[in-house]
Amino acid sequence: MSRGVRIAVIAGAALAVILVLVITIVLLAPASPSRPTSAASTTPSSTPSAAPTPTPTPTFNKSQLSVDDPASLWVVVNKTRQLNPKNYAPPLTALNLPGGGQMRPEAAAALTQMFADYQAASGAQLKVVSPYRSYNTQVATYNGWVSRLGQAQADRQSARPGFSEHQTGLAVDINTGADQGFGKTPAGIWLAENSYKYGFIVRYPDGLEPITGYEYEPWHFRFVGVDLATEMHTTGVQTLEQFFGLPDAPNYTN
């Protein structure tokens, strides 16, 4: 074989090897990732709007009614807060209920509805024992307790004239006059749980004599209106003194 032929064979063989290597490299190279289409995109088409800010619950307005005016539904009467004038007399209406008597019209209407709803729920009747008492009636009532129990004990369970909630026409004793066991009766339990719906509160709760000045009286209900009674029920504040931030009234100041 001539020299020229050998060179041509060698060059051809080299070219064939190079071609094989190129083809192998191309076949073994990793495929390039395909570009995602717009349909596969997970990017939101628009930015979501911010969540709305909740509206704050309005704060109960404790100053909308007076706690000093004897004509106010929220008047606070206790051993340090005498009625002014001390012989104040409210507008009254007769109670067409077992036991009778008089109360302020707003309280009388609420009491009548409460008695009716209790009877519908239980089949039993409630009885009014002591609603409105005038200044002069309270003189006789208080003096009677003093003569039977002595002044110290009388002051724990009966108000002095001019210091009585009954004189406002907004307070009422129901079913009993002086039996703490009433709170455990069906009537006492129902009233304690439901009276706020009609605007009444248990004015002298159990264990709070150092604040109210009076022994537990589960029969004594005070009308303050549905708004205030419901707010006190919802917040768990049991006395008017605590709710309005007034000083405790365990004793008379004179």
BELQUI-V690795 format. One record per residue. RES is the residue in three letters. PHI is phi in degrees with one decimal (* if undefined). OMEGA is omega in degrees with one decimal (none if undefined). NEAR is the number of other ideal C-beta (glycine too) atoms within 12 Angstrom. Layout:
res->RES phi->PHI omega->OMEGA near->NEAR
res->RES phi->PHI omega->OMEGA near->NEAR
This chain:
res->MET phi->* omega->-178.3 near->9
res->SER phi->-73.2 omega->-179.2 near->8
res->ARG phi->-59.6 omega->-177.9 near->9
res->GLY phi->-65.6 omega->-179.7 near->10
res->VAL phi->-67.4 omega->-179.7 near->11
res->ARG phi->-62.9 omega->-179.5 near->12
res->ILE phi->-65.4 omega->-179.2 near->13
res->ALA phi->-66.0 omega->179.8 near->14
res->VAL phi->-66.0 omega->-179.6 near->15
res->ILE phi->-62.2 omega->-179.8 near->15
res->ALA phi->-63.3 omega->179.7 near->14
res->GLY phi->-65.5 omega->179.1 near->14
res->ALA phi->-63.5 omega->179.4 near->14
res->ALA phi->-63.2 omega->-179.3 near->14
res->LEU phi->-64.4 omega->179.5 near->14
res->ALA phi->-65.3 omega->178.6 near->14
res->VAL phi->-62.4 omega->179.9 near->14
res->ILE phi->-61.7 omega->-178.6 near->14
res->LEU phi->-63.6 omega->177.8 near->14
res->VAL phi->-62.6 omega->179.5 near->14
res->LEU phi->-62.0 omega->-179.5 near->14
res->VAL phi->-62.5 omega->-179.5 near->14
res->ILE phi->-62.6 omega->179.9 near->13
res->THR phi->-63.6 omega->-179.8 near->12
res->ILE phi->-62.6 omega->-179.1 near->12
res->VAL phi->-63.9 omega->-177.4 near->12
res->LEU phi->-69.8 omega->-176.7 near->11
res->LEU phi->-88.3 omega->-178.7 near->10
res->ALA phi->-67.5 omega->179.0 near->10
res->PRO phi->-65.6 omega->179.7 near->8
res->ALA phi->-71.1 omega->177.0 near->8
res->SER phi->-72.1 omega->179.5 near->6
res->PRO phi->-61.9 omega->179.3 near->6
res->SER phi->-74.9 omega->179.4 near->7
res->ARG phi->-74.7 omega->-178.6 near->8
res->PRO phi->-63.6 omega->176.4 near->10
res->THR phi->-78.8 omega->-179.6 near->8
res->SER phi->-64.6 omega->-178.8 near->9
res->ALA phi->-68.8 omega->-177.9 near->7
res->ALA phi->-86.1 omega->-176.9 near->9
res->SER phi->-65.5 omega->177.4 near->10
res->THR phi->-101.7 omega->-179.9 near->9
res->THR phi->-74.6 omega->-179.3 near->10
res->PRO phi->-57.6 omega->-179.2 near->8
res->SER phi->-72.4 omega->179.0 near->8
res->SER phi->-150.3 omega->179.9 near->6
res->THR phi->-79.8 omega->-178.9 near->7
res->PRO phi->-65.3 omega->179.8 near->7
res->SER phi->-76.6 omega->-179.3 near->7
res->ALA phi->-67.6 omega->178.8 near->6
res->ALA phi->-65.1 omega->-179.8 near->6
res->PRO phi->-66.2 omega->178.4 near->6
res->THR phi->-76.1 omega->-179.3 near->6
res->PRO phi->-63.3 omega->178.1 near->6
res->THR phi->-78.3 omega->-179.1 near->6
res->PRO phi->-62.2 omega->175.4 near->6
res->THR phi->-68.8 omega->-178.9 near->8
res->PRO phi->-60.2 omega->177.0 near->9
res->THR phi->-78.0 omega->179.7 near->10
res->PHE phi->-62.5 omega->-177.9 near->20
res->ASN phi->-86.0 omega->-177.8 near->12
res->LYS phi->-77.4 omega->-177.2 near->23
res->SER phi->-105.1 omega->-176.0 near->13
res->GLN phi->-70.1 omega->174.9 near->17
res->LEU phi->-129.9 omega->-178.1 near->21
res->SER phi->-76.4 omega->172.2 near->17
res->VAL phi->-101.4 omega->-178.1 near->26
res->ASP phi->-108.7 omega->-178.3 near->19
res->ASP phi->-69.6 omega->-178.0 near->19
res->PRO phi->-62.7 omega->179.2 near->32
res->ALA phi->-84.5 omega->-178.0 near->22
res->SER phi->-79.5 omega->175.9 near->29
res->LEU phi->-65.0 omega->-177.8 near->33
res->TRP phi->-103.0 omega->-178.1 near->34
res->VAL phi->-57.1 omega->179.3 near->36
res->VAL phi->-105.4 omega->-179.8 near->40
res->VAL phi->-116.1 omega->175.1 near->41
res->ASN phi->-153.1 omega->-173.2 near->39
res->LYS phi->-70.6 omega->176.8 near->32
res->THR phi->-113.7 omega->-176.3 near->22
res->ARG phi->-128.6 omega->-179.8 near->32
res->GLN phi->-74.9 omega->174.0 near->30
res->LEU phi->-62.9 omega->179.3 near->33
res->ASN phi->-130.9 omega->4.8 near->19
res->PRO phi->-74.3 omega->-175.0 near->15
res->LYS phi->-68.0 omega->178.0 near->22
res->ASN phi->-103.4 omega->-179.6 near->20
res->TYR phi->-51.6 omega->176.9 near->31
res->ALA phi->-129.2 omega->-177.0 near->24
res->PRO phi->-85.3 omega->168.3 near->34
res->PRO phi->-67.8 omega->-173.0 near->18
res->LEU phi->-132.6 omega->172.5 near->23
res->THR phi->-139.2 omega->-178.0 near->23
res->ALA phi->-73.2 omega->176.4 near->20
res->LEU phi->-92.4 omega->176.2 near->31
res->ASN phi->-92.9 omega->-174.9 near->17
res->LEU phi->-137.6 omega->175.1 near->31
res->PRO phi->-55.2 omega->-177.1 near->21
res->GLY phi->102.4 omega->175.2 near->24
res->GLY phi->63.8 omega->-178.2 near->19
res->GLY phi->100.2 omega->-178.2 near->30
res->GLN phi->-135.6 omega->171.7 near->32
res->MET phi->-149.4 omega->172.9 near->41
res->ARG phi->-62.5 omega->-174.5 near->38
res->PRO phi->-53.3 omega->-178.8 near->21
res->GLU phi->-62.7 omega->-179.3 near->27
res->ALA phi->-69.5 omega->-179.4 near->41
res->ALA phi->-62.9 omega->179.9 near->32
res->ALA phi->-63.8 omega->-179.6 near->23
res->ALA phi->-67.4 omega->180.0 near->35
res->LEU phi->-64.6 omega->178.9 near->44
res->THR phi->-59.9 omega->179.0 near->27
res->GLN phi->-66.6 omega->-179.7 near->24
res->MET phi->-64.5 omega->177.9 near->35
res->PHE phi->-61.9 omega->-179.4 near->35
res->ALA phi->-64.2 omega->-178.8 near->19
res->ASP phi->-69.2 omega->176.6 near->20
res->TYR phi->-64.6 omega->179.5 near->32
res->GLN phi->-63.9 omega->178.4 near->19
res->ALA phi->-64.6 omega->-177.5 near->15
res->ALA phi->-80.9 omega->-172.0 near->20
res->SER phi->-115.8 omega->-174.3 near->19
res->GLY phi->82.3 omega->-179.5 near->11
res->ALA phi->-111.2 omega->-179.8 near->17
res->GLN phi->-105.3 omega->169.3 near->19
res->LEU phi->-94.1 omega->-178.9 near->40
res->LYS phi->-133.2 omega->174.3 near->26
res->VAL phi->-77.3 omega->178.1 near->33
res->VAL phi->-102.4 omega->-178.6 near->27
res->SER phi->-150.2 omega->176.6 near->33
res->PRO phi->-95.3 omega->-180.0 near->40
res->TYR phi->-62.3 omega->170.5 near->36
res->ARG phi->-130.4 omega->179.7 near->35
res->SER phi->-72.2 omega->177.4 near->26
res->TYR phi->-56.7 omega->-177.7 near->28
res->ASN phi->-65.9 omega->176.2 near->17
res->THR phi->-64.1 omega->179.4 near->24
res->GLN phi->-68.1 omega->174.7 near->33
res->VAL phi->-57.7 omega->-178.9 near->23
res->ALA phi->-67.5 omega->-179.0 near->17
res->THR phi->-63.4 omega->-178.4 near->29
res->TYR phi->-65.0 omega->-179.1 near->29
res->ASN phi->-62.7 omega->176.9 near->18
res->GLY phi->-64.4 omega->177.5 near->16
res->TRP phi->-65.2 omega->179.4 near->26
res->VAL phi->-62.2 omega->-178.9 near->22
res->SER phi->-66.5 omega->-178.7 near->14
res->ARG phi->-88.5 omega->-170.8 near->15
res->LEU phi->-116.1 omega->-171.2 near->18
res->GLY phi->89.8 omega->-172.6 near->13
res->GLN phi->-65.7 omega->-176.5 near->18
res->ALA phi->-60.0 omega->-179.5 near->13
res->GLN phi->-73.9 omega->177.9 near->16
res->ALA phi->-60.2 omega->-179.7 near->23
res->ASP phi->-68.2 omega->178.6 near->25
res->ARG phi->-82.2 omega->-174.5 near->27
res->GLN phi->-134.8 omega->177.0 near->33
res->SER phi->-147.3 omega->-178.3 near->40
res->ALA phi->-83.3 omega->172.8 near->42
res->ARG phi->-71.5 omega->178.8 near->34
res->PRO phi->-55.4 omega->-178.5 near->29
res->GLY phi->90.0 omega->-179.8 near->31
res->PHE phi->-117.6 omega->-173.3 near->39
res->SER phi->-98.4 omega->173.8 near->45
res->GLU phi->-65.1 omega->-179.9 near->46
res->HIS phi->-60.1 omega->-179.4 near->45
res->GLN phi->-69.2 omega->178.9 near->40
res->THR phi->-78.2 omega->-175.4 near->46
res->GLY phi->79.5 omega->-176.2 near->38
res->LEU phi->-111.1 omega->-176.8 near->46
res->ALA phi->-118.2 omega->-179.7 near->42
res->VAL phi->-150.7 omega->171.2 near->48
res->ASP phi->-97.1 omega->-173.9 near->38
res->ILE phi->-117.9 omega->171.9 near->43
res->ASN phi->71.9 omega->-177.7 near->33
res->THR phi->-153.4 omega->-179.0 near->26
res->GLY phi->-107.0 omega->-176.1 near->25
res->ALA phi->-164.0 omega->179.7 near->27
res->ASP phi->-130.8 omega->-177.6 near->22
res->GLN phi->-67.2 omega->176.2 near->24
res->GLY phi->-66.9 omega->179.1 near->17
res->PHE phi->-58.9 omega->-178.5 near->30
res->GLY phi->-63.7 omega->-179.2 near->29
res->LYS phi->-103.1 omega->177.1 near->18
res->THR phi->-81.6 omega->176.9 near->21
res->PRO phi->-54.9 omega->179.5 near->19
res->ALA phi->-66.3 omega->-179.3 near->32
res->GLY phi->-63.7 omega->179.0 near->30
res->ILE phi->-66.7 omega->-179.5 near->19
res->TRP phi->-61.4 omega->-179.7 near->29
res->LEU phi->-64.5 omega->179.8 near->38
res->ALA phi->-62.4 omega->-176.8 near->30
res->GLU phi->-85.7 omega->-170.8 near->20
res->ASN phi->-120.5 omega->-173.3 near->30
res->SER phi->-60.9 omega->-179.6 near->39
res->TYR phi->-61.6 omega->180.0 near->31
res->LYS phi->-63.7 omega->-179.2 near->24
res->TYR phi->-107.8 omega->177.2 near->35
res->GLY phi->98.2 omega->-178.6 near->34
res->PHE phi->-109.1 omega->172.6 near->42
res->ILE phi->-129.8 omega->168.2 near->44
res->VAL phi->-74.5 omega->-169.2 near->40
res->ARG phi->-71.1 omega->-177.2 near->43
res->TYR phi->-121.1 omega->-175.2 near->38
res->PRO phi->-70.1 omega->179.8 near->30
res->ASP phi->-66.2 omega->174.8 near->23
res->GLY phi->83.2 omega->-176.4 near->16
res->LEU phi->-113.3 omega->176.8 near->26
res->GLU phi->-57.4 omega->177.3 near->25
res->PRO phi->-61.7 omega->178.7 near->20
res->ILE phi->-96.9 omega->-175.1 near->31
res->THR phi->-85.4 omega->-177.3 near->40
res->GLY phi->90.1 omega->-176.5 near->36
res->TYR phi->-129.7 omega->174.7 near->42
res->GLU phi->-61.5 omega->176.3 near->28
res->TYR phi->-55.2 omega->178.7 near->28
res->GLU phi->-129.2 omega->-177.7 near->42
res->PRO phi->-69.2 omega->179.5 near->34
res->TRP phi->-95.3 omega->-173.1 near->38
res->HIS phi->-96.6 omega->-178.2 near->42
res->PHE phi->-116.9 omega->-178.2 near->44
res->ARG phi->-115.6 omega->177.1 near->47
res->PHE phi->-83.8 omega->177.6 near->44
res->VAL phi->-127.8 omega->-176.2 near->42
res->GLY phi->94.7 omega->-174.8 near->28
res->VAL phi->-63.8 omega->-176.6 near->25
res->ASP phi->-59.8 omega->-177.4 near->22
res->LEU phi->-69.8 omega->-179.6 near->33
res->ALA phi->-60.5 omega->179.3 near->35
res->THR phi->-67.5 omega->178.6 near->21
res->GLU phi->-62.6 omega->178.8 near->27
res->MET phi->-66.4 omega->177.7 near->32
res->HIS phi->-64.0 omega->-177.3 near->25
res->THR phi->-65.5 omega->-177.6 near->16
res->THR phi->-85.6 omega->179.7 near->17
res->GLY phi->80.0 omega->177.1 near->12
res->VAL phi->-82.6 omega->-168.9 near->26
res->GLN phi->-96.1 omega->-175.4 near->25
res->THR phi->-120.9 omega->177.0 near->33
res->LEU phi->-65.8 omega->179.1 near->42
res->GLU phi->-59.3 omega->180.0 near->31
res->GLN phi->-68.5 omega->-175.7 near->24
res->PHE phi->-63.5 omega->-177.1 near->26
res->PHE phi->-95.4 omega->177.6 near->29
res->GLY phi->67.7 omega->-179.6 near->15
res->LEU phi->-93.3 omega->-179.8 near->25
res->PRO phi->-62.3 omega->172.8 near->21
res->ASP phi->-61.4 omega->-175.8 near->20
res->ALA phi->-132.8 omega->-177.2 near->29
res->PRO phi->-72.3 omega->-175.1 near->20
res->ASN phi->-141.2 omega->172.2 near->22
res->TYR phi->-72.3 omega->-178.0 near->23
res->THR phi->-89.4 omega->176.8 near->14
res->ASN phi->-146.5 omega->none near->9
